[in-house]
Amino acid sequence: MWVAPAASRWVTPLVAITRAALAAVVVMGAAGAGWACSAGVSEEARQQAISDVNLGIAYTQEGNPTGALVVWERAVRRDPTNAEARLCLGQAYAALDRHAEAERHLREAVRLYEARVGQDETLRASLAEARNSLGVLLINADRAAEAVPMLQQVTAELTYTTPFLAWGNLGQALMRSGRVSESVTALERAVAIQPNFCVGWSRLGEARLRAHDLAHALEALDRAAAVQAPGCDRIQEVYLNRAKVKIELHQPDRAREDLARCIELAADTPVGRECAALSRSVAP
């Protein structure tokens, strides 16, 4: 189930899409961890790694991400072929902005799932989550074009339990790659699946703004701001992009209201600083 983005530093409209689904997907992955013993890994080590994966999940549920990271690292040392441990560890490193380590583990998770999904189709959703996580990481690393084919595979996976997240990420990757028209289509698909997906509405508003479809951009951004879910009223990009639309529509007074809200949320973020600069440019 999707959870609205929290207000913590790293849960921006871009990366929230993976973090939001982490707990549910990791639990699902851990349940399927009992594969046949891999070459070079003892049965004891394999079972200990599975226990570590579950312990890390418990730590995340208790609000102890440091403890989770430690035991997931231990799980990988005990059994390097445990795909769930690789996925959990990759997502944890991504949350810490340790992108190189995150990419290494997420790519290995994808490889391990791909090697096994032919014999166990129950792993298809876990493979999709690993691809989704890697796609988000690539977007964050300014490698959106690389993320597109990865995320297209996720949107095609019927067993993936949160398809609107995949469509939202694909839309972001397409937009960052300059493929604005395709981005609009993907993001429209995301919010059609989950009408309360405020991050999706925010991105759709930005994509429509880039396409110079101002009326529909404003409609999408208004929808984003109106969603009644925790965190949805704290997405700075909503207020920044809505202000840009209103400036284009010659509504500077209304634009200043949005910019003031953006700055109020966080003045020291890149988006907050952009809001401040734009506010000065439309000062009465």
Residue, then its C-alpha position, 0 to 999 in steps of 0.5 A: m500500500w502506498v504511503a504519502p511522502a514524509a517530510s524528512r530530508w531524503v523523502t522528496p517527490l523523486v525518491a519517496i516512490t521507492r521508500a514508500a513501498l519499502a516495508a511491504v515489499v521487503v516483507m514479501g521478499a523475505a517470505g520467499a527467501g528459502w531457495a535451494c542452497s547456493a554453491g559455496v554457501s553452507e545451509e547454516a550460513r544461508q539460514q542465518a542470512i534469512s534470519d538477518v533479513n527478517l531481523g533487519i525488517a523488524y528493526t525498520q519497523e521499530g524505527n532503527p535503520t542503523g540496526a537494519l543496515v548492520v544486519w543486512e550487511r551481515a546477511v550479504r557477507r553470510d550469503p552473497t546470493n541472497a537477493e532480498a538482502r541485496l535489495c534491502l541493503g541497496q535501498a538502505y544505502a540509497a536512503l543514505d545517498r551512498h549511491a555507488e554502494a546502493e547501485r552495486h547491491l541493487r544491480e546484484a539483486v536484479r541479476l539474482y532475481e532474473a536468474r531465479v524467476g524462471q524457476d519461481e514465478t513468485l519472485r516476479a514482483s520482487l524482481a520488479e521492486a529491485r528494478n524500480s529501486l534501481g531506476v529511482l537510483l539512476i534518476n537521482a544520479d542524473r542518469a534518467a535515460e538509463a532508468v527508462p528501460m528498467l522502469q518500463q519493465v516494471t510497468a509491464e509486470l502485472t504482479y507488481t502490487t503498486p503499479f502507480l509507483a512504477w508509472g510515476n517513476l517512469g514518468q519522472a525518468l522520461m521527463r528528466s530525459g526530455r521526453v515530455s509528451e511520453s512523460v505526461t502519458a505515463l504520469e496520467r496513467a499513474v494518477a488514474i490508477q491511484p487518484n490520491f497519489c499527490v507526488g504523481w499529480s505534482r510531477l504531472g503538473e510539472a510535465r504539463l508545464r514543460a509542455h506549455d499546457l498551462a490550464h491542465a498543469l494548474e489543474a494537476l498541481d491543484r489536485a496535488a495540493a488538495v490530497q488529504a494525506p500526510g506529507c502531501d501538503r509539504i511538497q515544495e515542487v507543487y508550490l514552485n511549479r504552481a507559482k510558475v504557472k500563475i506567473e505565465l497566466h499573469q497572476p503574480d499576486r497568487a504566485r507570490e502566495d505559493l512562493a511564500r508557502c514554498i519558502e515557509l516549508a524549507a527555505d534552505t533546500p534547492v527548491g526553497r532557494e529557487c522559490a525565494a529567487l522567483s519571489r524576488s523577481v515578482a515582488p510588487 
